[in-house]
Amino acid sequence: VSTQSTGIGADLDADALRTSAAALALGATLFLGPLVQWFVDAERESIWQVLVGVRHWPLSTWRSVLLAPALEEVVFRACLCTALRLGPRLSPGVCVFWSSLLFSIAHAHHVIHHINVDQIGFDRAVAIVALQCSYTLVFGIISGLLYCASGRLWPVVVLHCFCNVMELPDFAGVAESRYRWLVGALYVVGLAAFFFAWPSLSGRSIVVDNLLA
């Protein structure tokens, strides 16, 4: 069965590449503060070491930044969103919410890893995973809306990979930064610019053409 006939938007064509590049640019906009924070607070030698060290990443890291995002977007966006849309014929907004909620809950098993592998107490492990589930819910909604708007799988995979590389921003480190006022301002600017710009990624209004469809 071709990707075109499945309707999951997995076709890799010029439009998919363009939209993926735009999604990556918007991801960098969202993480503008953390990117600048990393650059200004790190020595240039360490930055170079990070860039060169990518080739020495263990398989577990490649799994986290490439394989896991791709599989999760296929399951929770391409398959689940499409199934909810075509099966119960729910609105895109409802499909995005439920698929994002399940996407968030799917990360709850990390409690076991934190307790057994990281040797973290139960209460702290639950708190860490609760925070993780909270921001994965938010990301799932953003990714789901982007998928519904663009009709493309590749942009959400690219965005997911980038966000996994960046991880959760070091908010506490902003106060310790040498340029904390600049970094703090760029956190706000990046977040505002992201939410202002990303609905136009597909070239049409998500609210009008998709969520209310």
Secondary structure, 3 states (H helix, E strand, C coil): CCHHHHCCCCCCCHHHHHHHHHHHHHHHHHCHHHHHHHHHHCCHHHHHHHHHHHHHCCHHHHHHHHHHHHHHHHHHHHHHHHHHHHCCCCCHHHHHHHHHHHHHHCCCCHHHHHHHCCCCCHHHHHHHHHHHHHHHHHHHHHHHHHHHHHCCCHHHHHHHHHHHHHCCCCHHHHCCCCCHHHHHHHHHHHHHHHHHHHHHCCCCCHHHHHHCC
